[in-house]
Amino acid sequence: MEAFEAEVRGLLEPPDDEVFGAVEKVVPALNAVDGDASHGGAGYCTEEREQLCEYIDLTLGEHGVDVAAPAARRGIDRAEITDAWRD
């Protein structure tokens, strides 16, 4: 999460590819934690997954990214920005 926040903090008026690149890095990392038995093996419940997606959206927004705009340019809703990489 810290790496994601640091990357997003460095995005100034980012092109869509940079926004989605940051999302593409954090979601598989979260998937890896979810599947790693050393973390208890319980996995994320649906509510936790939704909270993580909301965190990604909010973090982008807090750093000046209008999440709806790049999502719309890709023909998706802002709530779908993590879908391509989610397990």
Contact map, one row per residue, 1 for C-alpha under 8 A:
111110000000000000000000010000000000000000000000000000000000000000000000000000000000000
111111000000000000000000000000000000000000000000000000000000000000000000000000000000000
111111100000000000000000000000000000000000000000000000000000000000000000000000000000000
111111110000000000000110110000000000000000000000000000000000000000000000000000000000000
111111111000000000000000000000000000000000000000000000000010000000000000000000000000000
011111111100000000000000000000000000000000000000000000000000000000000000000000000000000
001111111110000000000100000000000000000000000000000000000000000000000000000000000000000
000111111110000000100100000000000000000000000000000000000011001000000000000000000000000
000011111111000000000000000000000000000000000000000000000000001000000000000000000000000
000001111111000000000000000000000000000000000000000000000000000000000000000000000000000
000000111111110001100000000000000000000000000000000000000000001000000000000000000000000
000000001111110000000000000000000000000000000000000000000000000100000000000000000000000
000000000011111000000000000000000000000000000000000000000000000110000000000000000000000
000000000011111111100000000000000000000000000000000000000000000010000000000000000000000
000000000000111111100000000000000000000000000000000000000000000000000000000000000000000
000000000000011111110000000000000000000000000000000000000000000000000100000000000000000
000000000000011111111000000000000000000000000000000000000000000000000000000000000000000
000000000010011111111100000000000000000000000000000000000000000000000000000000000000000
000000010010011111111110000000000000000000000000000000000000000010000100000000000000000
000000000000000111111111000000000000000000000000000000000000000000000000000000001000000
000000000000000011111111100000000000000000000000000000000000000000000000000000000000000
000100110000000001111111110000000000000000000000000000000000000000000000000000000000000
000100000000000000111111111000000000000000000000000000010000000000000000000000001100000
000000000000000000011111111100000000000000000000000000000000000000000000000000000100100
000100000000000000001111111110000000000000000000000000000000000000000000000000000000000
100100000000000000000111111111000000000000000000000000000000000000000000000000000000000
000000000000000000000011111111100000000000000000000000000000000000000000000000000100110
000000000000000000000001111111110000000000000000000000000000000000000000000000000000110
000000000000000000000000111111111000000000000000000000000000000000000000000000000000000
000000000000000000000000011111111100000000000000000000000000000000000000000000000000000
000000000000000000000000001111111110000000000000000000000000000000000000000000000000011
000000000000000000000000000111111111000000000000000000000000000000000000000000000000000
000000000000000000000000000011111111001000000000000000000000000000000000000000000000000
000000000000000000000000000001111111001011110000000000000000000000000000000000000000000
000000000000000000000000000000111111100010100000000000000000000000000000000000000000000
000000000000000000000000000000011111111110000000000000000000000000000000000000000000000
000000000000000000000000000000000011111111000000000000000000000000000000000000000000000
000000000000000000000000000000000001111110000000000000000000000000000000000000000000000
000000000000000000000000000000001101111111000000000000000000000000000000000000000000000
000000000000000000000000000000000001111111100000000000000000000000000000000000000000000
000000000000000000000000000000000111111111100000000000000000000000000000000000000000000
000000000000000000000000000000000100101111110000000000000000000000000000000000000000000
000000000000000000000000000000000110000111111000000000000000000000000000000000000000000
000000000000000000000000000000000100000001111111100000000000000000000000000000000000000
000000000000000000000000000000000000000000111111100000000000000000000000000000000000000
000000000000000000000000000000000000000000011111110000000000000000000000000000000000000
000000000000000000000000000000000000000000011111111000000000000000000000000000000000000
000000000000000000000000000000000000000000011111111100000000000000000000000000000000000
000000000000000000000000000000000000000000011111111110000000000000000000000000000000000
000000000000000000000000000000000000000000000111111111000000000000000000000000000000000
000000000000000000000000000000000000000000000011111111100000000000000000000000000000000
000000000000000000000000000000000000000000000001111111110000000000000000000000000000000
000000000000000000000000000000000000000000000000111111111000000000000000000000100100000
000000000000000000000000000000000000000000000000011111111100000000000000000000000000000
000000000000000000000000000000000000000000000000001111111110000000000000000000000000000
000000000000000000000010000000000000000000000000000111111111000000000000000000000000000
000000000000000000000000000000000000000000000000000011111111100000100000000001000000000
000000000000000000000000000000000000000000000000000001111111110000000000000000000000000
000010010000000000000000000000000000000000000000000000111111111000000000000000000000000
000000010000000000000000000000000000000000000000000000011111111111100000000000000000000
000000000000000000000000000000000000000000000000000000001111111111100000000000000000000
000000000000000000000000000000000000000000000000000000000111111110000000000000000000000
000000011010000000000000000000000000000000000000000000000011111110000000000000000000000
000000000001100000000000000000000000000000000000000000000001111111000000000000000000000
000000000000110000100000000000000000000000000000000000000001111111100000000000000000000
000000000000000000000000000000000000000000000000000000000001100111111100000000000000000
000000000000000000000000000000000000000000000000000000001001100011111110000001000000000
000000000000000000000000000000000000000000000000000000000000000001111111000011000000000
000000000000000000000000000000000000000000000000000000000000000001111111100000000000000
000000000000000100100000000000000000000000000000000000000000000001111111110000000000000
000000000000000000000000000000000000000000000000000000000000000000111111111111011000000
000000000000000000000000000000000000000000000000000000000000000000011111111111000000000
000000000000000000000000000000000000000000000000000000000000000000001111111100000000000
000000000000000000000000000000000000000000000000000000000000000000000111111100000000000
000000000000000000000000000000000000000000000000000000000000000000000011111110000000000
000000000000000000000000000000000000000000000000000000000000000000000011111111011000000
000000000000000000000000000000000000000000000000000000000000000000010011001111111000000
000000000000000000000000000000000000000000000000000000001000000000110011000111111000000
000000000000000000000000000000000000000000000000000010000000000000000000000011111100000
000000000000000000000000000000000000000000000000000000000000000000000010000111111111000
000000000000000000010010000000000000000000000000000000000000000000000010000111111111000
000000000000000000000011001000000000000000000000000010000000000000000000000000111111110
000000000000000000000000000000000000000000000000000000000000000000000000000000011111110
000000000000000000000000000000000000000000000000000000000000000000000000000000011111110
000000000000000000000001001100000000000000000000000000000000000000000000000000000111111
000000000000000000000000001100100000000000000000000000000000000000000000000000000111111
000000000000000000000000000000100000000000000000000000000000000000000000000000000000111
